[in-house]
Amino acid sequence: MKKTLVISAHPNIAQSTANAYILDQLNESTSTTVRHLDSIYPDYQIDVATEQQLLQDSDVVVFQFPLFWYSVPPMLKKWFDDVLTYGFAYGENGDKLKGKKVLLSVTTGGPEEAYSSTGYNQISVKEVLVPLIQTFKLTQMEFVDLNVSYAMVAMQHGEEAVLTKAKDHVQKLADQLAAL
Ligand SMILES: Cc1cc2nc3c(=O)[nH]c(=O)nc-3n(C[C@H](O)[C@H](O)[C@H](O)COP(=O)(O)O)c2cc1C
């Protein structure tokens, strides 16, 4: 069984519908370690050694987050900045992440059609996330797949509809992980 590490960020998980549900479901799996960074580091002081050790101990890394201003929530950006250090993730002897598989697991507020050439964003979520995909390339990780659930704002679309989509999201993620 591949060891899976889920790195997630959401600054207000108590108010979350989608990410809270997805993380709860992922927590049920014994081969998966789920880290909600904002809960672990409420003061934003990331324990870099711990995070690097967890990465080294894993085969697969899933990044679970809501899209925030076409990017990741602040805690996840800080995690990249602090944890992917020279000599660990890149540069001389910086090959500790080589070959680790990565899945991006994302929820959006915008509808699917908005993330198309004719939609108001004009580009896809995969194109939005190019800086992450490029980071995986530089750190020799293997970006495998993207799992996106669109229109996930419970206040807008209703909690039940969002939870139904979140359930499908978890199933798709399980299938993606099983295929590795
Ligand atoms: C600060 C902020 C920025 C956001 N930026 C985007 C965005 O750029 N694109 C988008 O589709 N949704 C955006 N959203 C909507 C969130 O992605 C959406 O609320 C979230 O995926 C719902 O998941 P949750 O129930 O776990 O909070 C934003 C939400 C917030 C609060």
The ligand as an ORCA input file, in Angstrom:
! r2SCAN-3c Opt
* xyz 0 1
  C     -10.392     34.706     -0.249
  C     -11.119     33.838     -1.239
  C     -10.683     33.803     -2.544
  C     -11.323     32.977     -3.487
  N     -10.847     32.951     -4.770
  C     -11.429     32.138     -5.681
  C     -10.927     32.062     -7.011
  O      -9.949     32.707     -7.387
  N     -11.551     31.242     -7.888
  C     -12.645     30.483     -7.526
  O     -13.180     29.742     -8.373
  N     -13.126     30.515     -6.258
  C     -12.547     31.315     -5.327
  N     -13.007     31.349     -4.029
  C     -14.097     30.413     -3.631
  C     -13.529     29.199     -2.895
  O     -12.679     28.440     -3.727
  C     -14.666     28.356     -2.355
  O     -15.330     29.135     -1.381
  C     -14.192     27.058     -1.730
  O     -13.647     26.209     -2.728
  C     -15.343     26.333     -1.020
  O     -14.816     25.302     -0.204
  P     -15.067     25.237      1.378
  O     -16.496     24.852      1.603
  O     -14.132     24.188      1.862
  O     -14.742     26.589      1.948
  C     -12.418     32.181     -3.091
  C     -12.861     32.229     -1.749
  C     -12.231     33.047     -0.841
  C     -12.733     33.076      0.566
*
